[in-house]
Amino acid sequence: MSRTDLMHAAPKSLKGLLMAVLAMALGSIVAVTGATNAAPRVSSNPARFAGAFVNWGPDGRERTLQVWEKWLNQPPSSVLGVDFYAQSTWEDFSKLSWVPGIWNKLNPARNVVWSVPLTVRGTSLADVADGLHDAEFEAAARAISEAQPKAIIRLGWEMNLVAMPWFAKDQEPDYIRAFRRVVEIFRRYSGDFRYDWCPGWGAQDSPADLAYPGDDVVDYIGLDVYDFKNEGSAEERWDAFYLRAPFGLEWHRDFAARHGKPMSYPEWGVGNAGDNPYFVQQMHDWLLNNEKNVAYAAYFDVDGLWPTQIDNDRFPMSQKLFRKLFRR
């Protein structure tokens, strides 16, 4: 959803994402009310679906994630943390190389999903693919491997959104070449890294599958899913806008199965359409119904372009249900 600086969530280009939202929107804003029929909680391995991107605390995100774990009664160090490596310049790849070490210093047992930019604004994907910025990716790979050698690397995520600097439309071959080159660099630093290719859900601004970089460089096929304002009831929106939409959940399941890859959900959340426990229930049920084929899921528990934090009483119905469904 949004990119962050080190201390708090900071939105990416609002204009760019608004364009994506307007392109997807079908109509007017409808408030979501009412409760849902509760299904059994995820039971076999709930920690796998209880990961989160959390706010930066006094000395890092780890402390906040520990509070999240306690809130859900999950075992210590059992859930995945999510973070974003670097920010908006090539200098950040070296200047911010200390951040993975903070996670490790506070808790060496924690594994992290690192969202790594594939380029920065002003640099073409072709330049990355041709090796002009290998040094920066070497710095990132070194820093992450020293702190979390089994990390999940979510490289060039949401490439089907126009707001992303690595937007792949009409340059899919360069996106693929760049993705593959960076994976090659990261593999030299740890053979235990896993790589997540992760579009944003729905049609967005380009067909995601045209930018698929190949089974040999992808371990998980991800999807970021957020509850957007849209016309219709919560039930109608779920069916048309998430489940059966082009490049929605059913597409994600089928695409991952065709490629023999587990699914992942590195970002999901309520908030843009208000307090919507129905969305929480349906996401939980989707994870439960597909749990054998889902590697992990992580809630975006940080306010970015819109409020999504779910453990601070802003969305009381969603919060109550989320805790009921995802606690141990």
N, C-alpha and C positions, 0 to 999 in steps of 0.2 A: 504494500500500500504506500506508505510514506517512507522516505529515507530519514535518518536521524543524525544529529551530531552526537558527541560523546556524553552530553549531560542530559539531554531530553529529546523527545521526538520533534523533528522539524520537517514540515511538509515539503514534498517535491514540488515541481512546477504546478501551481494551482490551475493555471490556464490550461496546461496540457491535460491534466486529469479531468478537468471540467469538460473538455472536448470529448474525452473518452466516455464520461458519464452521459453527456447529452447524446452521444451517438448510440448509446445503449438504451437510454430511457425510452419508455413507451408511452408515457403519459403523465398524469398528474400525481401529486403526492397524496398518499393515503395513510392515515395513522393506523398502526397495528395494535390491536387490543386483544385481550382474551387469553385464556390458558390453553394448554395442550394436553393431550392424553399422554401420560408418561409411559415410556417403554422401559424395560429393564436397563439398568446401568451397564456401561461397558464393564465387563467383569474379568476377562481372562488376563488382561495386561493393561489396566487403565493408565499407568504412568506413560505408556507409549503415546497416548492421545492427550496427555495433559501438559505438553510443553508450552512454552510461552516466550514472547518477546515482552520484556518488562522495562520499567523505568530505571534510569541510572540512579543508584542510591548514593550514600555518603562516599563510598569508595569503589563503586562498580555495580553492575547489574546482578551479580551473584547474590548479594544480600537480599535484594528484592525478590529474586527467584526463590530463595529459601523461604521467605514469607509466603509466597504463592504455593509452594509445596505444602507448607503447614496448613494453609487455608483449605487445601484439598486432601489433607491427611495422607499425602503421598510419602513414601520413604525418602529419606535424605539422598540427594544426588540422583534420584531416579528419573527425573524428567529432563528433556532436552532444553537447553537455553538457545535462544535465537539472537543473533546480533548482526550488525552491518559493518563490514570492513571498509575503512577509508571513507571519504566523503565526496568531494567534488573536484579535486585536483590530483594530478599525478604525484605531487609532493606528499600528499596524504598517505600514499602507500608505504612510504618509509617513515614519515613523521608520526604516524599513528600505529606503528608496529608494536608498541608497548601494550595495546589494549588486550590482545589475547592473553598476554602474560598476567594481566590483572585477574582475569577469570581463573587462571591456573594458580596464582598465588592465594586467592581466597578459597579455592576448592579444586584441587587437581583431579578429583573424581568426576567432575562435571564435563559432559561432552556438549559441544556447541555446534549449531548450524550457522555457518558463516556465509552471509550474502555478500558476494564479491562482485563489484562492478566490472563489466567487460570492457568498458572504456569510460572516458569522461567527456563532457560536452566540449566540442571543438576538435576532438580527435576522431577520425573515421575508424570504423571497424576494420577497414582494409589495412590501416597502419598497424593496428594490433595484430592482425593476421600475418602481416609481413615481418613482425618481430621488432618493431620500433620501440616497444615498451616492455620488452622482456624483463628488463632490470626491475621495473616496478612490481611485476608479478612475482619475480624471484623474491623480492623483499616480503611480499604478502605470504607466499608459500612458506618461507623460512620462519616467519613469526608465528604463523598458525601451527605449523608442524612441531615447533618447539613447545607449544602450550597445549594443543589438542591434536595429537598425531592421528586420531581416529575421527576427526571432525567431518561433518558433511559440508561440502562446498556447494553453495547454491549460486551458480555462476550466471551472470547476465539474465537475471530473473525478469519476468513480465516484459519480455521482448516484443510482445504484441501490443503494447501501449505506446502511443505516440509521445508521451511525456518522458519516456526513458531515453537517456543518451545513446543507448544501444538498440533503439527501435529498429526492428529487422525488416520492415516492409521495403521491398524493392532492393534490398541488399542482403537477402537471406544467404547467398553463398559466402559473403564476407563474414556474416555472423557465425556461420558454421565453422569457417576456417579459424576465426578468432577463438571460438569456444574450444575447439580441438587443440589449438596451440597452447592455450592457457592450461588445459588439463594436462598436457604433456609436461609443462613446467612443474605443476603441482605434484605430479607423480614422482618426480625426481627427489622430492623432499619427504614424501611418506607414501608407502604402498598401501596404507590403511585408510587413506582418504576415500570418501564416497562422494559422488557428484550428482547433484539434483538439477534437472532441467525443469523450469517452473514458469509457465505462462500465467497470465491473469485469466480468470474464467470468462467465458462468453466470447462473442464475436470480436469485441474490442475493436482495434484499428487495423488489424491484419490477421490473416490465418496463421495460427500458431504453428501448425504442423509443418509448414513450409520451412521453418527454422529449426527443425529437429536435427541435432548434430550427429546422431548415430549411436547405435546400441553399445559400441565399444567404448564410448566416453560418457555414458549415462548409466547411473545405478538406480536412481529414483526419478520417476516422472511426477512432478509436483503440480499443484494448482492452488492459486490464491483466490479465496472466495469471501466476499463481503456482502452484507445485507444492504442493498441500495434502495433508495426511494424509487418507487415505480408504481404503475397503476395496478389495480386489482387487490384482492384480499391477500393476506399472508400466504394462504394455501395456494391461490392462483399464481402468485409471484414465484413461490418455490417451484411449482411444476413447470412454469413457462420460462422463468428467468434463470434458474439454477440447474434444475434436474435435466430438462430436455432441450435447453438452449444450445445453439451451435457452440461447440467448444465448452459445454457445461459439464456437469458431473457424469452423466452417462457417456459422453464422448471421452472424458478423462479415463474412466474405468475401461472402456473398450480399447482405447489407444494404448494404454499401459499394458493391457493383456496381450494385444497383438505384438508388442515388443518384448514381452516376457519380463516386464519391470514392475516392482512394487510401486504403489501410489504414495504420495505424500501431500500434506496440506500445511506448508510452512507458515502461512498466514490465513487466519479467518477471524471474522468478528461481526458483531452487531453494531448499531450506533447510527449509521447514516439514515436509517428509517426509524430510529427510535427504539424503544423497549420492545423487543420481539422474541418472546420465548419460543414461539413456533419455529423460528429459524434455528435456535439453539437445539431444540428437540430433533429437528430434521437432520442437522449436521451430525449430532450424536448418533442417530439411527443409521445414517449413511456409513459412518465409521464402524458401527457395530455390525451391520449387514455385510460389510466388505473387509472385516478386520484381518482376515488371513492375507489380504493383498494390500494392506496399508502399512507402510513402514513407520510413519509417525505423523502427528498433527500438533500444531502449535497455535495457541490463541494470541492475537495481537492486543496485548493488555496495556497499550500505550495510546494516548490521544495524539493523533497525527493530523491529517486533513479534516477529520471529524472525530468526535469522541467515540472511542471503542473500548476503553477500559471497563472491565466488567466486575471488578471486586471493590468498587468504591461507592456503591449505593446509587449510582446515577440511573441504572437500569434495573430496578429492584426485582421485577419478575424474571428477567433473563438471568440476573445474578443468582437468584434463589435456585432456579432450575439448573443452571450450569454447575453450581456446586453440588447439587444433588446427583447429577448424572456423572460427573467426572471425578468425584472424590473416591478414595479407596474404600 
